[in-house]
Amino acid sequence: MHNNIPLYIPAAIAALVVAAAVSGPVRRHMARLAESLVVGAAVAFGITAWVDGQHHAALAAAAAHRAAGGHKVPVSDSVGAAFTVITVIVAVITFAVLTAAARRRRARAQLGGGRQVRTKPSRARAW
């Protein structure tokens, strides 16, 4: 595993932003995905920075033990893997929420803005 895995996330986000800017029919979805990845990366950065700051000694001690293959796993690999997993999980959840909100907005727009139009009751009654 590479030590610079967290550097791939901003590169992927930049590629998605460029793709969202130039694509036609999938522009909304790509923009939503880019927003989701930005949110996921921000949350992952906060969580991994906090965990690394709070538990760095424990992470370093755990990394000092040999893995099953007989080699040591650097702390940066563990933190990088956690960063990537947290980014993907938060991005998927955010994308689902944004997609549901967009569908709800579209449905309301098709129904007349989501407001029910009240009409006056007819004065002429058929007895």
Sequence and secondary structure as in RCSB ss.txt:
>XXXX:A:sequence
MHNNIPLYIPAAIAALVVAAAVSGPVRRHMARLAESLVVGAAVAFGITAWVDGQHHAALAAAAAHRAAGGHKVPV
SDSVGAAFTVITVIVAVITFAVLTAAARRRRARAQLGGGRQVRTKPSRARAW
>XXXX:A:secstr
  TTHHHHHHHHHHHHHHHHHH STTHHHHHHHHHHHHHHHHHHHHHHHHHHHHHHHHHHHHHHSB TTSSB  H
HHHHHHHHHHHHHHHHHHHHHHHHHHHHHHHHHHHTTTT        S    
